[in-house]
Amino acid sequence: MPEKKETAKKSTAKNISEANASSTEPTENKDIDLTTEEKTALDVQKASNSGNPYSGKFKLKDPDTQYAEPGFTLTGDQKAELPEEPSAELLARIRSGFIVKA
């Protein structure tokens, strides 16, 4: 009987190994639905990474709020061009919809 247990253990280990291998294999590209804000943030980031500043003005979604960081400020209904290299925080604000295209 001990032989059967060893066979079962080997079989189980093999199944786990195969399951793990299949979960790490590359999968087909699947369409991911992005919000308008996420698409805009991605476009801004791609432009920045390629060395081409993103053209276009941005504003606050809610004019009763404000946003400021070194080299970039938005208050009220103000519209402004983004800096050449937007910070991660600024990209996050665009992605979340706090800052939108004007």
ZADO-1210 file (C-alpha; in nm, 4 decimals, padded with zeros to 6 digits):
<atoms>
<atom x="00.0000" y="00.0000" z="00.0000" code="MET" pos="1"/>
<atom x="00.2763" y="00.2567" z="00.0578" code="PRO" pos="2"/>
<atom x="00.3449" y="00.2483" z="-00.3153" code="GLU" pos="3"/>
<atom x="-00.0049" y="00.3746" z="-00.3924" code="LYS" pos="4"/>
<atom x="00.0377" y="00.6701" z="-00.1562" code="LYS" pos="5"/>
<atom x="00.3646" y="00.7672" z="-00.3220" code="GLU" pos="6"/>
<atom x="00.2005" y="00.7449" z="-00.6635" code="THR" pos="7"/>
<atom x="-00.0854" y="00.9632" z="-00.5425" code="ALA" pos="8"/>
<atom x="00.1607" y="01.2169" z="-00.4015" code="LYS" pos="9"/>
<atom x="00.3561" y="01.2266" z="-00.7267" code="LYS" pos="10"/>
<atom x="00.0366" y="01.2632" z="-00.9254" code="SER" pos="11"/>
<atom x="-00.0841" y="01.5484" z="-00.7041" code="THR" pos="12"/>
<atom x="00.2514" y="01.7226" z="-00.7217" code="ALA" pos="13"/>
<atom x="00.2484" y="01.6861" z="-01.0998" code="LYS" pos="14"/>
<atom x="-00.1043" y="01.8344" z="-01.1200" code="ASN" pos="15"/>
<atom x="-00.0041" y="02.1295" z="-00.9011" code="ILE" pos="16"/>
<atom x="00.3092" y="02.1835" z="-01.1079" code="SER" pos="17"/>
<atom x="00.1083" y="02.1785" z="-01.4310" code="GLU" pos="18"/>
<atom x="-00.1498" y="02.4184" z="-01.2858" code="ALA" pos="19"/>
<atom x="00.1224" y="02.6616" z="-01.1791" code="ASN" pos="20"/>
<atom x="00.2920" y="02.6402" z="-01.5172" code="ALA" pos="21"/>
<atom x="-00.0278" y="02.7143" z="-01.7019" code="SER" pos="22"/>
<atom x="-00.1031" y="03.0172" z="-01.4826" code="SER" pos="23"/>
<atom x="00.2340" y="03.1772" z="-01.5656" code="THR" pos="24"/>
<atom x="00.2161" y="03.1184" z="-01.9377" code="GLU" pos="25"/>
<atom x="00.1494" y="03.4266" z="-02.1475" code="PRO" pos="26"/>
<atom x="-00.2150" y="03.4709" z="-02.2255" code="THR" pos="27"/>
<atom x="-00.3735" y="03.6204" z="-02.5321" code="GLU" pos="28"/>
<atom x="-00.4122" y="03.9959" z="-02.5384" code="ASN" pos="29"/>
<atom x="-00.7515" y="04.0793" z="-02.4037" code="LYS" pos="30"/>
<atom x="-00.9315" y="04.4070" z="-02.4514" code="ASP" pos="31"/>
<atom x="-00.9394" y="04.6150" z="-02.1379" code="ILE" pos="32"/>
<atom x="-01.1999" y="04.8859" z="-02.1074" code="ASP" pos="33"/>
<atom x="-01.0437" y="05.2105" z="-01.9894" code="LEU" pos="34"/>
<atom x="-01.2308" y="05.5171" z="-01.8796" code="THR" pos="35"/>
<atom x="-01.1813" y="05.8411" z="-02.0691" code="THR" pos="36"/>
<atom x="-00.9675" y="05.9690" z="-01.7822" code="GLU" pos="37"/>
<atom x="-00.7486" y="05.6572" z="-01.7827" code="GLU" pos="38"/>
<atom x="-00.6996" y="05.6863" z="-02.1604" code="LYS" pos="39"/>
<atom x="-00.6026" y="06.0514" z="-02.1259" code="THR" pos="40"/>
<atom x="-00.3538" y="05.9751" z="-01.8473" code="ALA" pos="41"/>
<atom x="-00.2057" y="05.6945" z="-02.0570" code="LEU" pos="42"/>
<atom x="-00.1712" y="05.9273" z="-02.3581" code="ASP" pos="43"/>
<atom x="-00.0019" y="06.1922" z="-02.1415" code="VAL" pos="44"/>
<atom x="00.2364" y="05.9349" z="-01.9954" code="GLN" pos="45"/>
<atom x="00.3232" y="05.7911" z="-02.3382" code="LYS" pos="46"/>
<atom x="00.3918" y="06.1396" z="-02.4737" code="ALA" pos="47"/>
<atom x="00.6133" y="06.2200" z="-02.1759" code="SER" pos="48"/>
<atom x="00.8047" y="05.8921" z="-02.2080" code="ASN" pos="49"/>
<atom x="00.8707" y="05.9582" z="-02.5765" code="SER" pos="50"/>
<atom x="01.0025" y="06.3076" z="-02.5014" code="GLY" pos="51"/>
<atom x="00.7120" y="06.4871" z="-02.6689" code="ASN" pos="52"/>
<atom x="00.5083" y="06.6992" z="-02.4299" code="PRO" pos="53"/>
<atom x="00.1349" y="06.6378" z="-02.4458" code="TYR" pos="54"/>
<atom x="-00.0412" y="06.9260" z="-02.6161" code="SER" pos="55"/>
<atom x="-00.3716" y="07.0487" z="-02.4886" code="GLY" pos="56"/>
<atom x="-00.5059" y="07.2346" z="-02.1913" code="LYS" pos="57"/>
<atom x="-00.6360" y="07.0818" z="-01.8725" code="PHE" pos="58"/>
<atom x="-00.8653" y="07.2104" z="-01.5997" code="LYS" pos="59"/>
<atom x="-01.0076" y="07.0987" z="-01.2686" code="LEU" pos="60"/>
<atom x="-01.3241" y="06.8929" z="-01.2929" code="LYS" pos="61"/>
<atom x="-01.4619" y="07.0790" z="-00.9909" code="ASP" pos="62"/>
<atom x="-01.3695" y="07.4504" z="-01.0052" code="PRO" pos="63"/>
<atom x="-01.4200" y="07.4775" z="-00.6280" code="ASP" pos="64"/>
<atom x="-01.1007" y="07.2756" z="-00.5777" code="THR" pos="65"/>
<atom x="-00.7348" y="07.3443" z="-00.6484" code="GLN" pos="66"/>
<atom x="-00.4183" y="07.1537" z="-00.7311" code="TYR" pos="67"/>
<atom x="-00.0585" y="07.2676" z="-00.7006" code="ALA" pos="68"/>
<atom x="00.2850" y="07.1127" z="-00.7292" code="GLU" pos="69"/>
<atom x="00.6214" y="07.2621" z="-00.8232" code="PRO" pos="70"/>
<atom x="00.5891" y="07.3960" z="-01.1780" code="GLY" pos="71"/>
<atom x="00.2142" y="07.3387" z="-01.2170" code="PHE" pos="72"/>
<atom x="-00.0924" y="07.4948" z="-01.0565" code="THR" pos="73"/>
<atom x="-00.4647" y="07.4853" z="-01.1290" code="LEU" pos="74"/>
<atom x="-00.7288" y="07.6821" z="-00.9402" code="THR" pos="75"/>
<atom x="-01.0941" y="07.7553" z="-01.0116" code="GLY" pos="76"/>
<atom x="-01.1761" y="07.7705" z="-01.3823" code="ASP" pos="77"/>
<atom x="-00.8112" y="07.8123" z="-01.4840" code="GLN" pos="78"/>
<atom x="-00.6889" y="07.6116" z="-01.7856" code="LYS" pos="79"/>
<atom x="-00.3232" y="07.5211" z="-01.8281" code="ALA" pos="80"/>
<atom x="-00.0806" y="07.3190" z="-02.0383" code="GLU" pos="81"/>
<atom x="00.0820" y="07.0263" z="-01.8596" code="LEU" pos="82"/>
<atom x="00.4523" y="07.0367" z="-01.7746" code="PRO" pos="83"/>
<atom x="00.6878" y="06.8536" z="-02.0119" code="GLU" pos="84"/>
<atom x="00.7364" y="06.5762" z="-01.7579" code="GLU" pos="85"/>
<atom x="00.4195" y="06.5386" z="-01.5502" code="PRO" pos="86"/>
<atom x="00.4690" y="06.3909" z="-01.2047" code="SER" pos="87"/>
<atom x="00.3207" y="06.0599" z="-01.0976" code="ALA" pos="88"/>
<atom x="00.0851" y="06.2542" z="-00.8698" code="GLU" pos="89"/>
<atom x="-00.0374" y="06.4708" z="-01.1577" code="LEU" pos="90"/>
<atom x="-00.0927" y="06.1624" z="-01.3760" code="LEU" pos="91"/>
<atom x="-00.2873" y="06.0034" z="-01.0903" code="ALA" pos="92"/>
<atom x="-00.5084" y="06.3136" z="-01.0663" code="ARG" pos="93"/>
<atom x="-00.5786" y="06.2936" z="-01.4404" code="ILE" pos="94"/>
<atom x="-00.6429" y="05.9191" z="-01.4212" code="ARG" pos="95"/>
<atom x="-00.8890" y="05.9681" z="-01.1350" code="SER" pos="96"/>
<atom x="-01.0778" y="06.2432" z="-01.3169" code="GLY" pos="97"/>
<atom x="-00.9837" y="06.5222" z="-01.0724" code="PHE" pos="98"/>
<atom x="-00.8068" y="06.7008" z="-01.3606" code="ILE" pos="99"/>
<atom x="-00.9672" y="06.6758" z="-01.7062" code="VAL" pos="100"/>
<atom x="-00.9075" y="06.7981" z="-02.0622" code="LYS" pos="101"/>
<atom x="-01.0345" y="07.1532" z="-02.1075" code="ALA" pos="102"/>
</atoms>
